[in-house]
Amino acid sequence: MTVDTILTGKVVSPHGVYDRTSIAVKDGKIVSIGDKSTMPPAEEEVDYGDLLILPGAVDTHTHSLGTAEEGHWNSTSAAAAGGVTTINDHPLDLGGAPSSSDDIYTKAEKTAKEAIVDFSLLAAGLPEKMDNIIEVADKGVTGYKMLMHTTSGAHAYGMRAVDDGELYAMFERIAKVNQVGMVHAENEWVINYLVDKYTKEGKTYLAAHHETRPEFTEVVSVHTAIEFARALDMRLHIVHVSVPRSFDLIMQARAEGVKVTGETCPHYLISNEDHWKKVGSHFKINPPLRSEDSRQGLWKKIREGKIHMVSSDHAPHPGVEAPNVFDNPSGSPGIETMVPLVFHEGVHKGNIDLPTFAKLMSYNPAKLMGLYPQKGSIEVGCDADFAIIDDKKEWNIEAKNLRAQSGWSMFEGMNITGKVLATFVRGTKVYQEGEVIGEKGYGKWVKKTRNYDL
């Protein structure tokens, strides 16, 4: 048998690190891993020397259609440049949140015409359309997104915060079809009360954003979602967790048999609530950046194995500098910088080892979404999705060089070590040293096949 490609380098998997190891690829799949001398003949051979060959990152949390400017060509180009080979696109879309089979198929068809990396789709959990939860369950979606807080722009997407009764009713249906409910956990009523109070008092300065969303507004919502999931034996995933205490609740519940996982994001691991002093309104995200103690606490949870994955929450809103902080949109571009930032702060600074990095960025996300073993690892039979990283390369983040259409980065000017040099999706190189070379429409819809317990 002659294979298409053999890649050789320092191979990183969730299970270990293997120096001078070769990977044989045929028809987009990994067919052999081992010493170069054991490899079959190949049409092409690429030796990356001491560079790292990692499984392509699987981003569980992207918003490609939240603005008219972005779209899947731009978001997946940014993904490719950042070593991300599969995105899980959330349903906060301009024009309406997809919740039915027709909605999902329409979005998949449109996305497939633009994407250059593979994608999966999350359905919207809408209280007005609860029957769609049952109807779309077996159509390949990775789960359902529900809002416990009406986050920035939600009404434009046809979504809103659900009350406890609505959340419980949707959880009932999700449990019935053994799917995953993904929840934005912030307390709608306390936040609205505080924002209204601050506005009436004229407190609309930048720091008012995190002052009106204190840590307990996340923690109490995480607790509520966990208890509902416990009562119904439902699979629950908490998105963009920003508070270490939330992970304490998650891990306690897991020890008691609740099927719950959580993700955090690079901005919570890199920056703290004082970041507005550097970047102005570009610091504004939901949930907000937290204290330095909480930032350090999240890294402690990662080192203890209590955080399951890192996602980008890529939401590239145009930069707005309204004098009233509450008038500025929330959300940050992040898919292109996610892998390098977590590598820099995690691996380069000695917070985590390489296999843990692969678990956080690839293996666990793929399992959560039911895409493993097709995605998420370097194993025989997996898709040949790789990120080639120079672990010694220093570079500066500059928005002018990034592909998100927002035109800014929360991390502008940051010097980091660790750069993605090339990205492969199903054996095809889609990014090479500063240039996106993948073809529009190469990306495929990857459907969920089963549940995995993390």
C-alpha positions as CSV (number, residue, x, y, z in Angstrom):
1,M,0.0,0.0,0.0
2,T,1.2,3.5,-0.9
3,V,0.0,6.2,1.4
4,D,-0.6,9.8,0.5
5,T,1.6,11.5,3.0
6,I,4.0,10.8,5.8
7,L,4.6,13.5,8.5
8,T,7.5,13.1,10.9
9,G,8.2,15.2,14.0
10,K,7.6,15.3,17.8
11,V,4.1,13.8,18.0
12,V,1.8,14.9,20.9
13,S,-1.3,12.9,21.7
14,P,-3.6,13.0,24.8
15,H,-1.7,9.9,25.9
16,G,2.0,10.9,25.5
17,V,4.8,12.7,23.6
18,Y,6.7,10.7,21.0
19,D,10.0,12.1,19.6
20,R,10.9,11.5,16.0
21,T,7.7,9.7,15.2
22,S,6.0,9.3,11.8
23,I,2.3,9.4,10.9
24,A,1.1,7.9,7.6
25,V,-2.0,9.4,6.0
26,K,-4.3,7.9,3.3
27,D,-7.6,9.2,2.1
28,G,-7.7,11.7,5.0
29,K,-7.3,9.1,7.7
30,I,-4.3,8.2,9.9
31,V,-3.4,4.6,8.9
32,S,-0.1,4.1,10.8
33,I,2.0,5.7,13.6
34,G,5.5,4.7,14.5
35,D,9.2,4.8,13.6
36,K,9.9,6.1,10.1
37,S,11.5,2.7,9.2
38,T,8.1,1.0,9.6
39,M,6.1,3.3,7.4
40,P,4.8,2.3,3.9
41,P,5.9,4.1,0.8
42,A,4.3,7.5,0.3
43,E,3.5,10.0,-2.4
44,E,4.8,12.8,-0.2
45,E,7.0,13.0,2.9
46,V,7.3,16.0,5.2
47,D,9.9,16.1,8.0
48,Y,9.1,18.7,10.6
49,G,12.2,18.0,12.6
50,D,11.7,18.9,16.3
51,L,8.5,20.8,15.7
52,L,5.4,19.6,17.5
53,I,2.6,17.7,15.6
54,L,-0.5,18.0,17.7
55,P,-4.1,16.9,17.1
56,G,-6.0,19.8,15.5
57,A,-7.9,21.7,18.1
58,V,-11.7,21.2,18.4
59,D,-13.3,24.4,19.5
60,T,-16.6,23.7,21.2
61,H,-17.8,27.3,21.2
62,T,-17.9,29.7,18.2
63,H,-20.3,32.3,16.9
64,S,-19.7,32.6,13.2
65,L,-23.0,34.2,12.2
66,G,-23.4,36.7,15.1
67,T,-22.4,39.6,12.9
68,A,-23.0,40.4,9.2
69,E,-19.3,40.8,8.6
70,E,-17.9,37.5,9.9
71,G,-19.4,34.4,8.3
72,H,-18.0,31.0,8.0
73,W,-15.3,31.8,5.5
74,N,-13.7,34.3,7.8
75,S,-14.2,32.3,11.0
76,T,-12.9,29.1,9.6
77,S,-9.9,30.9,7.9
78,A,-9.1,32.2,11.4
79,A,-9.6,28.7,12.8
80,A,-7.1,27.2,10.3
81,A,-4.5,29.9,11.0
82,G,-4.9,29.1,14.7
83,G,-4.6,25.3,14.5
84,V,-8.3,24.7,14.9
85,T,-9.6,21.9,12.6
86,T,-13.2,21.6,13.8
87,I,-15.5,24.2,15.1
88,N,-18.8,23.7,17.0
89,D,-20.9,26.6,15.9
90,H,-23.5,27.9,18.3
91,P,-27.0,29.0,17.2
92,L,-26.9,32.8,18.1
93,D,-27.2,33.7,14.4
94,L,-28.4,36.8,12.7
95,G,-31.7,35.9,11.0
96,G,-32.8,33.5,13.7
97,A,-31.5,30.7,15.9
98,P,-31.7,27.3,14.3
99,S,-33.8,24.9,16.3
100,S,-35.6,22.6,13.8
101,S,-34.3,20.0,11.4
102,D,-35.0,22.3,8.5
103,D,-33.1,25.1,10.2
104,I,-30.1,22.9,10.9
105,Y,-29.9,21.5,7.4
106,T,-30.2,24.9,5.9
107,K,-27.3,26.2,8.1
108,A,-25.2,23.1,7.4
109,E,-25.7,23.6,3.6
110,K,-24.7,27.2,3.7
111,T,-21.7,26.6,6.0
112,A,-20.4,23.8,3.8
113,K,-20.1,26.3,0.9
114,E,-17.8,28.5,2.9
115,A,-15.9,26.5,5.5
116,I,-12.3,25.4,5.1
117,V,-12.2,23.4,8.3
118,D,-14.8,20.9,9.5
119,F,-17.7,22.0,11.6
120,S,-20.4,20.7,13.9
121,L,-23.7,22.4,14.8
122,L,-25.5,23.2,18.1
123,A,-29.2,23.6,18.0
124,A,-31.0,26.4,19.9
125,G,-33.1,25.5,23.0
126,L,-36.1,27.8,22.6
127,P,-39.0,27.7,25.1
128,E,-41.4,28.7,22.4
129,K,-40.3,25.7,20.3
130,M,-39.7,22.9,22.8
131,D,-41.0,20.2,20.4
132,N,-38.0,20.9,18.2
133,I,-35.8,19.5,20.9
134,I,-37.2,16.0,20.3
135,E,-37.5,16.5,16.5
136,V,-33.8,17.4,15.9
137,A,-32.2,15.1,18.4
138,D,-31.0,12.4,16.0
139,K,-30.1,14.8,13.1
140,G,-26.4,15.0,14.1
141,V,-26.5,18.1,16.3
142,T,-24.0,18.1,19.2
143,G,-26.6,19.4,21.7
144,Y,-28.7,22.4,22.6
145,K,-27.8,25.9,23.7
146,M,-29.8,27.7,26.4
147,L,-29.4,31.1,27.9
148,M,-30.0,31.8,31.6
149,H,-29.1,35.4,30.8
150,T,-30.0,37.5,27.7
151,T,-26.5,38.0,26.5
152,S,-25.4,40.7,24.1
153,G,-27.5,40.8,20.9
154,A,-29.5,37.7,21.9
155,H,-32.8,39.2,20.8
156,A,-31.4,39.9,17.4
157,Y,-30.8,36.1,17.1
158,G,-34.2,35.1,18.3
159,M,-33.0,33.9,21.7
160,R,-33.6,35.2,25.3
161,A,-33.0,34.2,28.9
162,V,-35.3,31.4,30.0
163,D,-36.8,31.2,33.5
164,D,-36.3,28.3,35.8
165,G,-39.6,26.6,34.7
166,E,-38.7,26.8,31.0
167,L,-35.2,25.6,31.7
168,Y,-36.5,22.6,33.6
169,A,-39.0,21.8,30.9
170,M,-36.3,21.9,28.2
171,F,-34.0,19.8,30.3
172,E,-36.8,17.2,30.6
173,R,-36.9,16.9,26.8
174,I,-33.1,16.8,26.4
175,A,-32.8,14.1,29.0
176,K,-35.5,12.1,27.2
177,V,-33.4,12.0,24.0
178,N,-30.1,11.5,25.9
179,Q,-28.5,14.6,24.4
180,V,-26.4,17.4,25.9
181,G,-27.7,20.7,27.2
182,M,-25.2,23.5,27.0
183,V,-26.0,26.5,29.3
184,H,-24.8,30.1,29.5
185,A,-25.0,30.4,33.3
186,E,-25.6,33.9,34.6
187,N,-28.4,35.1,36.8
188,E,-30.7,37.3,34.6
189,W,-32.6,39.0,37.3
190,V,-29.7,40.1,39.6
191,I,-27.7,41.4,36.7
192,N,-30.6,43.3,35.3
193,Y,-31.3,44.8,38.7
194,L,-27.7,45.9,39.1
195,V,-27.4,47.3,35.6
196,D,-30.6,49.3,36.1
197,K,-29.4,50.6,39.5
198,Y,-26.0,51.6,38.1
199,T,-27.6,53.3,35.1
200,K,-29.9,55.4,37.3
201,E,-27.0,56.4,39.4
202,G,-24.9,57.4,36.3
203,K,-22.4,54.7,36.9
204,T,-21.7,53.7,33.3
205,Y,-17.9,53.7,33.3
206,L,-16.1,50.7,31.9
207,A,-15.5,48.8,35.2
208,A,-19.3,48.9,35.8
209,H,-19.6,45.9,33.4
210,H,-17.9,43.5,35.8
211,E,-19.2,45.3,38.9
212,T,-22.8,44.5,37.8
213,R,-22.0,40.9,37.1
214,P,-20.4,39.7,40.4
215,E,-19.0,36.2,40.6
216,F,-22.0,34.8,42.5
217,T,-24.3,35.6,39.5
218,E,-22.5,32.8,37.7
219,V,-22.2,30.4,40.6
220,V,-25.8,30.4,41.6
221,S,-26.9,29.8,38.0
222,V,-24.4,26.9,37.7
223,H,-25.8,25.5,40.9
224,T,-29.4,25.7,39.5
225,A,-28.5,24.0,36.2
226,I,-26.6,21.2,38.0
227,E,-29.5,20.5,40.4
228,F,-32.0,20.4,37.5
229,A,-29.6,18.0,35.6
230,R,-29.2,15.9,38.7
231,A,-33.0,15.5,39.1
232,L,-33.5,14.6,35.5
233,D,-30.3,12.6,34.8
234,M,-29.5,14.9,31.9
235,R,-26.1,15.5,30.3
236,L,-25.1,19.1,31.1
237,H,-22.3,21.3,29.9
238,I,-21.6,24.7,31.3
239,V,-20.0,27.1,28.7
240,H,-17.5,29.8,29.3
241,V,-17.0,29.3,33.0
242,S,-15.1,32.2,34.6
243,V,-15.2,31.4,38.3
244,P,-13.2,28.7,40.1
245,R,-16.0,28.1,42.6
246,S,-18.2,27.1,39.6
247,F,-15.8,24.3,38.9
248,D,-15.9,23.2,42.5
249,L,-19.7,22.7,42.1
250,I,-19.2,20.9,38.9
251,M,-16.6,18.5,40.3
252,Q,-18.6,17.9,43.5
253,A,-21.6,17.0,41.4
254,R,-19.6,14.7,39.1
255,A,-18.3,12.9,42.2
256,E,-22.0,12.3,43.1
257,G,-22.8,10.9,39.7
258,V,-24.2,14.0,37.9
259,K,-23.2,14.1,34.2
260,V,-21.8,17.6,34.0
261,T,-18.8,19.1,32.4
262,G,-17.4,22.7,32.1
263,E,-15.2,24.8,29.8
264,T,-13.3,28.0,30.3
265,C,-11.8,30.4,27.8
266,P,-8.4,31.9,27.1
267,H,-9.5,35.4,28.2
268,Y,-10.3,34.1,31.7
269,L,-6.9,32.4,31.8
270,I,-4.8,35.3,30.4
271,S,-6.5,38.5,31.6
272,N,-8.2,39.9,34.7
273,E,-10.9,42.5,35.4
274,D,-8.4,45.4,35.2
275,H,-7.8,44.6,31.5
276,W,-10.1,47.5,30.5
277,K,-7.3,49.9,31.5
278,K,-5.3,48.5,28.5
279,V,-8.0,47.8,25.9
280,G,-11.0,50.0,26.8
281,S,-14.4,48.6,25.8
282,H,-12.7,45.7,24.0
283,F,-12.4,43.9,27.4
284,K,-16.2,43.5,27.6
285,I,-17.4,39.9,27.5
286,N,-20.1,37.8,29.2
287,P,-19.4,36.5,31.8
288,P,-16.9,39.3,32.5
289,L,-13.2,39.0,33.3
290,R,-12.6,38.3,36.9
291,S,-10.1,39.1,39.6
292,E,-6.5,38.1,39.5
293,D,-7.1,35.6,42.3
294,S,-9.8,34.0,40.2
295,R,-7.6,33.9,37.1
296,Q,-4.9,32.1,39.1
297,G,-7.5,29.9,40.6
298,L,-8.6,28.7,37.1
299,W,-5.0,27.6,36.4
300,K,-5.0,25.7,39.7
301,K,-8.2,23.9,38.7
302,I,-6.6,23.0,35.3
303,R,-3.5,21.6,37.1
304,E,-5.8,19.6,39.3
305,G,-7.6,18.1,36.3
306,K,-10.9,19.9,37.3
307,I,-11.4,21.8,34.0
308,H,-12.3,19.7,31.1
309,M,-11.6,21.9,28.1
310,V,-10.9,25.4,26.8
311,S,-13.0,27.0,24.1
312,S,-12.6,30.3,22.3
313,D,-16.2,31.7,22.6
314,H,-15.3,33.4,19.3
315,A,-17.7,36.4,19.0
316,P,-16.0,39.0,16.8
317,H,-18.2,42.1,17.3
318,P,-17.1,45.3,15.7
319,G,-15.1,47.6,18.0
320,V,-17.4,50.1,19.6
321,E,-16.4,52.8,22.1
322,A,-19.8,54.1,23.4
323,P,-19.4,56.3,26.5
324,N,-22.0,54.2,28.3
325,V,-20.4,50.7,28.8
326,F,-23.8,49.1,28.8
327,D,-24.3,50.2,25.2
328,N,-21.2,48.4,24.0
329,P,-21.6,44.9,22.6
330,S,-20.1,42.0,24.5
331,G,-17.9,39.4,22.8
332,S,-14.3,39.0,21.6
333,P,-12.6,37.5,18.5
334,G,-10.6,34.6,19.7
335,I,-10.5,31.5,17.5
336,E,-7.1,32.3,15.9
337,T,-5.3,33.1,19.1
338,M,-6.9,30.4,21.3
339,V,-4.3,27.7,20.7
340,P,-1.2,30.0,20.9
341,L,-2.4,31.8,24.0
342,V,-3.2,28.6,26.0
343,F,0.1,27.1,24.8
344,H,2.1,30.1,25.9
345,E,0.4,30.5,29.3
346,G,0.0,26.8,29.9
347,V,2.9,24.8,28.3
348,H,5.5,27.5,27.8
349,K,5.1,28.8,31.4
350,G,5.0,25.3,32.9
351,N,1.4,25.3,34.1
352,I,0.6,22.1,32.1
353,D,2.3,19.4,30.1
354,L,1.8,18.7,26.4
355,P,-0.6,15.7,26.8
356,T,-2.8,17.8,29.1
357,F,-2.8,20.6,26.5
358,A,-4.0,18.0,23.9
359,K,-6.8,16.9,26.2
360,L,-8.0,20.4,26.9
361,M,-7.9,21.6,23.2
362,S,-8.8,18.4,21.3
363,Y,-9.5,15.1,23.0
364,N,-12.1,16.2,25.6
365,P,-13.9,18.6,23.3
366,A,-14.3,15.9,20.7
367,K,-15.6,13.5,23.2
368,L,-18.1,16.0,24.7
369,M,-19.6,16.6,21.2
370,G,-19.7,12.9,20.2
371,L,-17.1,13.4,17.4
372,Y,-14.4,11.1,18.8
373,P,-12.8,8.9,17.5
374,Q,-13.1,10.7,14.2
375,K,-11.8,13.9,15.8
376,G,-9.7,14.9,18.7
377,S,-6.7,12.6,18.8
378,I,-3.7,11.2,16.9
379,E,-4.6,7.5,16.6
380,V,-5.0,5.1,13.8
381,G,-8.4,5.6,12.3
382,C,-8.8,9.2,13.3
383,D,-9.1,12.0,10.7
384,A,-5.7,13.3,9.9
385,D,-6.2,16.7,11.6
386,F,-3.0,18.3,12.8
387,A,-1.6,21.5,14.1
388,I,2.2,22.0,13.5
389,I,3.5,24.2,16.3
390,D,7.0,25.8,16.7
391,D,7.2,25.7,20.5
392,K,10.1,28.2,20.5
393,K,8.8,30.8,18.1
394,E,8.2,34.2,19.7
395,W,5.7,36.6,18.0
396,N,3.4,39.5,18.8
397,I,-0.4,39.4,18.4
398,E,-1.5,42.2,16.1
399,A,-5.1,42.5,14.9
400,K,-4.0,43.7,11.5
401,N,-2.7,40.2,10.9
402,L,-5.7,38.3,12.2
403,R,-8.6,37.1,10.0
404,A,-11.6,37.9,12.2
405,Q,-13.5,40.8,10.6
406,S,-13.9,42.7,13.9
407,G,-10.5,44.4,13.3
408,W,-9.3,44.2,16.9
409,S,-7.9,41.8,19.5
410,M,-8.2,41.9,23.3
411,F,-4.6,40.7,23.3
412,E,-3.1,43.4,21.0
413,G,0.6,43.6,21.3
414,M,1.0,40.6,23.6
415,N,4.3,38.8,23.0
416,I,3.9,35.0,23.2
417,T,6.0,31.9,22.6
418,G,4.5,29.1,20.5
419,K,3.2,29.6,16.9
420,V,1.1,27.5,14.6
421,L,3.1,27.0,11.4
422,A,0.7,24.7,9.5
423,T,-2.7,23.1,9.8
424,F,-4.0,19.9,8.2
425,V,-7.7,18.9,7.9
426,R,-8.3,15.3,6.8
427,G,-4.7,15.2,5.5
428,T,-5.0,18.4,3.4
429,K,-2.9,21.4,4.4
430,V,-5.2,24.4,4.8
431,Y,-2.8,26.8,6.4
432,Q,0.9,27.3,5.9
433,E,3.1,30.0,7.7
434,G,0.9,33.0,7.4
435,E,-1.2,32.0,4.4
436,V,-4.6,30.3,4.4
437,I,-4.4,27.9,1.4
438,G,-7.5,25.8,2.0
439,E,-10.3,25.9,-0.5
440,K,-13.6,27.5,0.3
441,G,-16.1,24.6,0.8
442,Y,-13.5,22.0,1.8
443,G,-14.9,21.9,5.3
444,K,-17.5,19.2,6.1
445,W,-20.3,18.9,8.6
446,V,-19.3,16.3,11.2
447,K,-22.3,14.8,12.9
448,K,-22.5,13.6,16.4
449,T,-22.5,9.8,16.6
450,R,-22.7,8.9,20.3
451,N,-22.3,10.2,23.9
452,Y,-19.0,9.8,25.8
453,D,-18.6,10.2,29.5
454,L,-15.6,12.4,30.4
